[in-house]
Amino acid sequence: MKIILAGPAWPYRGGIAEFSNRLMKQFVDEGHEVKIITFRLQYPRFLFPGKSQLIDSPAPANIPINRWLNSVNPLNWIVSGIKIRRARPDILVTRFWLPFMGPCLGTVARIARSNRHTKVICIFDNVIPHEKRPGDRLFTRYFAHSIDCGIALAKVLADDLRSIRKDLNVKIGFHPLYDNYGNSLPQENAKIQLGLDINKKYVLFFGFIRKYKGLDLLLKAFASSYFKENNIELLVAGEFYDDESPYRKIVSDNNLVDDVIFFNRFISDNEVSAFFSAADIVAQPYRTATQSGVSQIAFNFDKPVVVTDVGGLREIVPDKEGGYVVDSDPEQIASALIDFFKNNRKESFTEFIKEHKKKFLWDKMTSIILDCYREAPR
């Protein structure tokens, strides 16, 4: 089949772009003809608090990528939609993660499918955003009425999407594993590579830092004397998208300066393996969430995860088997981590994850997309 994806991809950084690249590689491996249409301008500056939107790694092999889209230029949306309409792909895959993108991608999708051949299938990372802005529901509704099928990456997302558009065919397809960051390293080697103490144990918080991700809750959890007494430290690997001073104050107030190591920068693809290989367990203390790619990086490296019971996170992490599901509360987060180390859960959790992660292979996502295509009316 001929498949075009419109959305974030190389050379943009971040989990959604990586997902797009990996998804289209899977379609190539399955024998389909693919192309990615990504952004020439993705975010205006006021929507992107990081240092750079781009990565410097090479383009994915065997995947044509064109940078056409401009998220704020309506004329560009029309021209891009016409180009895709004329290309007549069987499937146009889109992504939805932020209502701001609804007018751009919704217009492109409407024009592309007007050829009465192309079917538009969207993968929803979010429906209702973590940080709300005026116009969110209007933009989301505009986009949702431009597609033929929606794939929600969590059950809670499916419910949200059906509340926006009741007649839409909605399927649930859990976030596949991020298996594109290389192989695991021996834990001691990974610690040496990162300049860490090989005799200490590490909890990893990974990804950019915003309030909804709850790093402050994890830092407060680390105030428990158990961690210092047992040589357990916290790695915070990711760029601050919020003011970092409140987080630094928690560290200072709780005498954690020697127990928390900040890597305050974007973590490049070739470093990801070292961080996850060095860690004993990954913590995601989110205040709000729908689903998360971080869990799927952790599972790819056979690492257990502590998640808070928000959104669809408990759908991915079986409590007390592949990790823990707790409330967004420092005491509960601390209790789970202490149980993990004190009772030596690492081996049993790791063995469970090796089997559990088979549920999240990429061919399951492509299969759902093709089912959407077959079921969509024309």
N, C-alpha and C positions, 0 to 999 in steps of 0.2 A: 504494500500500500504506500501511498504518498502521504507523508505526515509532516506538517509544519508546526513548530512550537513558537508562540509569541509570548515573550516575557523575559525576566532576568536570566542571564546566562553569561558565559565568558565574554568579555573580560571583566565583568562585574564580580565583586566578591560577596560572600555571604552564603548561608545555607540554601536559600531558594535557587540561586544561580547554580550552585553545585548540584542540587537536585535535578535541575533542567538538563545540565550537561550529562549527568549519569543516566537519566531516563532515556535521552535520545541515543546514547551509546547502546542501551539495551535494545532499542528498536533496530538499530543497525545490526547488532548481533543476531537479531531474529529475521533479518533479510529485507527490512523495509527501506524505502528511500526517504531520507529525512533532511530537514533544514531547520535552522533556528533563526528567528527574527527577534533580535534584542534591541536594546535602547541605544540611541545616540546620546540622549539626555534622559536619565532615569529619574533622579530626584533633584528638584531645585534645592538650593543650599539650605533653606530654612527647615526642610524635612530630613536633612541628613546631618547629624551631629558629629559623625566620625571624621577622621582625618582625610581619608580617601575612599572613593567608591570603587576603585579599580584594583586588580591584582596584576602582578607582573609575570605570572606563570604562563607557559605556552598554551596555545589553543588546543582543545580536545581534537584528537586525530579522527579523520574521516567524517567530520560533521561540519558541513558548510554553515557559517554563521555570518549574517548580515546585520549591521547596526543601522536600522532604519528609524526606530520609534523615538518620538519626542513626547514625553508625558504631558507637556503643557501647551502643545501647538495643535489646535484642532485641524488645521489644514493638513498637517502631517498625518493625523489619524485617518483622514479621508484617503490620502494618497497611498498610505500603507495598506489600508483595507482593500483598495482597488488592485494593488499589486498582488495581494494574496488571492483575491477573487479570481484574477486572471490566471494565476498559477494552478488553480483548481486542485488543491490537495483534497484527499479523501477526508482527512481529519485535520482540524486546527486545534491544537492543544493550547490552552491558556492557563495562566496562574492567577489566583486572586488572594491577596494577602493584606491589602490596604485599600480602603474605599477611595482614596485619592486617585487610584489608578482606574477606577470604574469608568469614567468618561472616555479615557483613552482606549482601553482594551475593549470596552463595550461597543464603542463606535467601530473599531477595527473588526470585531467579530460580526456585527450586524452587516457590514458591507461585504465581508468575505463570504458569508453564508448565503448572500443574495444570489449567488450563481446557481442555487438549487442543487448543488452537488456536495459542497463542503459541509461537514457536520462539526460543530464547535463543542468541545468537551473541556471543561475547566476543572482543575485540581485546586481545591480550596484549602489554603493554609490557615486562614482566618475568615470569619464572616463578620462578626462584631469585633472591632479592634480592641487591643489592650488599652490604648490611650485614645479616648474618644474626642472627635472634633465635629464642629457644625457641618452638616451635609452628609455625614456618614451613611445614614440609612437611605437617603435619596440616591447617592452614588452607587451603593450596593444594589439597590433595587434595579437601577438602570442597567447595571452590568448583568445581574442575574437573569434578566429577560432577553439577553442577547445570545444565550447558549442553549444547546440541545440536551446536555446532560451535565450533572455536577458530581464530582468525586470528593467526598469529605474525608479528611485525614484523621477524624475522630467522630465518635457517635454524637457528641455534643455539637459539633459543627454541622452534622447532618440535620439535627433538630433546628439549629439556627437558620440554616438555609431553607428548610421547608417552611419556616415562619415568614420568610421573605418572598418565596415563590412556591405556592402549594402544588402547582401542576408539574413541577420539574421532576424528572427522573433523577433521584439522588442515590448514589452508591457510597459505601464506606470502604475505603482502601487505606490501610494503615501505612504510615510513613515507612518506606523501605530502609534497609541498612545503608549507611554511608560506608561503602567498602572501597572507596577510591582514595584513601589516604595512606596506602602502603601497608606493610605487614607490621605486626606487633614486634617490639624489641624486647630482649631480655630486660627485666625490670631494673636490674643494677646498671646496665648499659644506658638505659633511658635516663636514669637519675644522674649519671655522670655527664651525659650530653647536656642536661639542663643545669648543671652545676649544683645539684642537690646532694644532700647527705645520704649515702647509701644505707646508713643504719637507721634512718627514720622512715616512718610510714606517712602516706600523703592522701588527703582528701582533695579532689579536684572540683573547682567551679570553673566552667568553661563557657566562653561566649561574651559578647558585648554586655555591658552593665547598664541596666536601667532599673528604675524603682520596682517595676512589676516582677522582676526576676528575683527579688528577695535576698540579695547578697547580705544585706544588713541583718536579716534573720539568722543566716548561717554564721556570720561573725559573732553575733550574740550567743549562739549555740557553742561556739568555740571558747567562750569564757569559762566553761566547765574545766575544773582543774584536771580532770581525767586526761585530757589531750596532752597537756604539758608534761604531766607525770609519766606518760607512756610514749613520749617522743613521736607524737602525731602532729603533723603540720598541715596547714591549708594552702593549696596553690590556687591563686586567682589568675586565670589566664584569659585575658580579653581586655578590650579597650573600654574606657569609661565613656558612656554616652550621657551620663549625668554628672553633676558636680560631685567630685570624689571626696570633698572635705568631710561630709557626714560619715562616710565609711572609714576614713582615716581616723576620725575622732573615736569611733567605736573601738578600733584597734588600740588606740592610745589609752582610752579610759579603762580598758580591760587588760592592759599589760600584755598585749598580743603582738608587739612589734617584732619579736623574734619567732613568732609562731605562724605568721601569715606572710606568704611571699607573693607579691604582686608582679605579674607580667603585663603591665599596662600598655598594651599594643595589640594590633591585629595579629593573630596567630596564622602564619602562612601555612599552606597545605602541607609542605614538607616537614613542618614541625608538629603536626597534629599527633602523629604516631608516638612521638616521644612523650608528650604530655599524658596521653591516655595510658601508655605503657608504664610510666612512672607511678601512676596513681594506683591506690588499692581500691578506691570506691569513688564514684562521681556523685556530687550533690546538686540537685535542682530545687532550691527552696522557693519556688515561684509563688507570688501572691495571686496572679491570674495566669491562665494558659489555656490553650486549646490542645495542642500537641507539641512535640519537640523533636528536632533532629539531633539534639545533643544525646538523648537517650539511645538513639540508633547508632551514633558514633561509639558510645560506650559499649553497647552490645556487640558491635562489630569487633571490638578489642576484648570481648569477654569480661567486661567490667560491670559489677553490680552498680545499681543506682538508687539513691534516696530521692524520692520525689514527694512533693506536697499534693494533697488530694484536691486538685483544681483541674477543671477542664477534662481533657481526655488522657491525662498522664497515667491514671491508674489502669487504663485499658492496655497500656504498653508494659507496665512494670508489675508483675505479680507480687503482691505483698508477702514478704518473708520467704520468697523463693528465688527471685532474681534481684531482690533489693527490698526497699521499704516504701510504703505509702503512709505519710503522716500528715497531720494538720500543719498549716503555715504558722508554726509556733516554735520559737527557739528551743524550748525544753524538749518538745517531741523530736525535733531534728537531732538534738544532742543525744537523746535517749537511743534513737535508732543507730546512730554512728557508734555509740559506746557499745551497744549490743553486738554490732558487727565485729568490732575489734576484740572485745572482751571474750566473746564466745567463738572466736575463730571461724566465722561464717564464710570466709573467702572461698575456700575450696568447694563447699557444697553449692554456693550461689553460682560460682563459675561453671560448674558442671551443668547446672540447670540452664544457664544462659546459652550454652553451646547447642542445646537442643531447641530452646525457646526461640532463638533468633532465626530459625529456618522459616518461621511464619512471615518473615519480612523481606523476602527475596524480591528482586526487581521484576522478575517475570510475572509475579502476582499483580503488580501494578499495571504492566502492559496488557495483561489479560483483562483486567477490569476496564481499561480504556477501550479495548476492542469490543468487549461486551456492550459498552455504551454506544459505540458506533453501530453495532448490529441492531440495537433496540431503538435507536432514535428514528422517528418517522421522517419521511421526506415526501 
